[in-house]
Amino acid sequence: MLPFRILRLVAHLFLGMAICAFIFPWVGPARREGHIRRWSRQVLGICGIRVVIHPLDSVTAPARSLIVANHISWLDIFVVNSMQPCRFVAKSDIRSWPFIGWLCAKTGTIFISRGKASDVRRIFKGLVESIEAGDRVAFFPEGTTAAQGKLLPFHANLFEAALDAKVPVQPYALRYLDAQGNYHPAADFIGDTTIVESILGILKARSMTAELRQLPSISTEGAHRRELAVAARKVVADGLGYVPEDISRASAPAGNPLETAHDPQAAPQ
């Protein structure tokens, strides 16, 4: 029943806040990551979302990298964190969301204001320092959410952090499917949809599966940030099964698994 699922989610949000307030100050990074991973998996379970993670066959993700993915929903952060907790770069609007904004801040999310060059420079310096310190840093280069079946242009600015930190870019492809293998409409968080409306829509939904696929990493050696943005978008598009000539698709064929990008080449020179 919907009221029961709402109560469970609210209780779990308060549990997360309690963990951040009373446990995080007294434990090390490894234990904090364990709590974040477990809590993220549980919140997805409460929302009725099954997570399927597809690692790249016979390839281990780089120990240090800048992680990027396509952006569909506020759920994306929890899907990635259920695999491996990261420090995310997110728009500053999220900071004001009830409960979720506070939790994101306490779990290391880096908030950035739109259109402020000084803010981008500040964030950029922090990203490089975090990567060099061994943190897993992730961001959504589209800059905003897009309806499933579409991939917006990738903004290039933050790719500079990978160049300065001398680490590869690690792309992931993300999508949400229904029981028939088509894009699940409840996952889209676009337009005038509020966070409350999105949460209620997801709690009402049934049989949602989040698929997260690791894609070939992209070398940054000798590359430019704009080249990295174009290369990362191409790899993610291939991973989602979009044709290069038309980087959008209205629906996913039923039962069609995510295709792995086949070309692990570095960004073009």
N, C-alpha and C positions, 0 to 999 in steps of 0.2 A: 504494500500500500504506500502511496506517495507520502502521506504525513509521517509515517514511520521512517521512510528513507530520508526525509528532510531532517527529522530529529537525529538520526544516526550521523548524518553529515555535519550538523551543527555541533554535536557532541565531539565528533572527531576533530573538527576545527579547534575547539577549545582544548582538546588533548594536545594538539600540535602546539598551541600557544603555551601551554603549561610546560611542555618539553623544552621549547625554546627559552622560556624564562627561568626555569629551575634546574634543568639538566645541562643545557649547552654550556653555561659558564664554567662547569666543573669537569667537562670531559674533553678529550683531544679530538683532532680532526677526523680520525678514523671512526670513532664512535658516533660523532655527529653525523657523518655520512651514512652510517648504518641506520640511525634513527630517521634520517631524511628519506632514504631508500624504502624502508619499511613503511613509513607513514604515507609516502606517495603511492605505494602499491595498495595500501588499505583504502585510501580515499578513492582510487579508481575502482576498487572492488565495491565500495558502497554505491558508487555511481553506476554500477552494473557493467563496467567496461573490462573486457578481457584484453590483456596486452600480449602481443606476439612480437618478439624481437628476433630479427634475422641478422646474425653476424655475417661478415663477408667470409666466404669459404676459404679456409687455410690462411687467412690473413688476420693478424692482430692489429687492433687500432693503435696508432702511435701513442707512446707513453705521454708525450706532450704535444698538444695541438690546439688549434682554434676550431671549435665545433660549430657547424652551421646546419640549419634545417629549414624546410618550408614551414610556414606558420598558418595554422588553421583555427586554433582555439586556445583559450586559457588552459585547457587540459594539457597542451603540448609540454609545458614545463614539468608537469607531474609524470607524464609518460617517459620523458628523457630521464628524469630523476629516479624513476623506478628501475632503470637500467644502471645508471651511474650518476650520482649527484654532481651537478655542475653549478658554477656561478654564472647566472644568466644576465644578459643585458636586456632590459625591458623598458618600455615607455613609462614616463613618470606618472601617467594617469593611473597605472595599476597600484601605485603606492597608496592611493586614496580608497581603494576597494575595501569594504568591510572584511575583516579577518584575513582574507587572502593577501591583501597588500602588506599587512604587518608580518604575516608568516613569510612572504617572499623576501622582505627586507631582512628578517632574522636568519634566513637560510642563505644569505650572501648575494641576493639579487642586486645588480647594479642598475640604478634608474637613470634614464637619460631624457632630457627635455627636447622636444622637437624644435628644430630650426635654430638652436643655439650653438653657434660655432664654438664658443668658450666651453660649453658643457661637453661637446664632442671631444675637444682637446683634453679636458680633465679626465673623461672616461677612458680615452685612448691610453693615457699614461698609466692609469690604474689597471687596465687590461694587460698591458705589457708586463707590469710588475707582478700581477697575479699569475700569468703564464710562466714567467721566469721562476716564480716561487713554487711552481709545481701544481697550481690549481687547474682544474678543468674549467675552461671558460667557454660559454656558448652564447650565440645570439641568432636572431632570425633576420637575415639580411633583406627580406622583403620590407621590413619596417612596420608592417601592419598585417592583420590577418586577411586571408583571401579565401573565397569559396572553394571548396574542393573541386578539382578539375581545372583550376587556374593557378598559374605561377607568375607572380608579379616580378618586375625587374629587381635584381639584387643591388642594394646600395653598396658602394665600394669603400666608404670611409673606414669602417672598422676592420676591414681586411688588412689595413696597414699594421695592425697590432701583430698579426702573424709574421709579417715581414720583419718588423723590428725585433720580435722575440725569436726569429729564426726557427719557426716551427711550421709544419704543414697544416693545411686546412683539412679538417675531417668532416665531410658532408654526411647527412642522414636524410632519408626520405620517410615522410610520415603521412599516414592516411587513416581514416576511420571508416569501417565497413559495416554493413548490416548482415543479416543471416544469409542473404543471397549473394554476398560479395560485391554489392554496389556501394557507392558512397552513402554514408549515413547522414541524412539531412540534419539531424539534431546536433551534429558536431560543429556545423558552421557558426562562427561568431562574427558576424559582419553587419554592416549597415547600422541601423538604429537599435539593434538588439542590446539590451542591458545585460550586465553580468547576472542579475537575479533571474531574468527571463531565460538566459542561457542555461543556468544551473537547473532551473525547473524543467526545461525542455529535455535536458540530459537525464534527469532523474525519472522522467516519464517514459523515456525511450527504452527499448528492449533490444537485446542481441547486438550490442555494439562491440566491435573489435578494433583496437588500436594496433596498427602495424607500424613498426619502426625498423627500418633497414639500414644497416651500415653500408656505405658506398666507398669506392676507392678514394684514398686520400690524395690530396693535390699538393705537389711540391711547391714551395714558395721561392726556391732558389732562382734568382735572376728575373723574377716576375714583377709586374706592377699590380697595384691593388685593383685597378679596373680589369685587368686580365684575370685576376683571381676571382673577381665577382662574376664575370662572364663564364669562366670555366666551372665554378661551383654551381651556377644556375643550370648549366648544361648537364652536369653530372646528376644533379637532383632531378631534373626533368627526365633524363634517361631512366633513373631509378623509379620514377613514378609511372613510366611507360608512356610519356608524352612524346609525340613526334617532334623532331627539332624544328621543322618548318612552321609548325603551329603549336606553340607551347601552351596550349590549353585544350582541355577535353571535357565535354559536358558530363560524361558518366564513365564509370569503370565497368568493363565487361564482367559479367557475373562469373565468379570463380577464377578470375584472372589474377594470379599472385603478382606482387610487385616484381618488376624486372630489375635485375641488378645492372648498374651501368657497366658496360663492358670495357671502356677505355680508361685505364688508370693513369693516363699521361698527365704530365705536369701542365700548368697553365701555359698557353702558347706564348712564345717569345715574340 
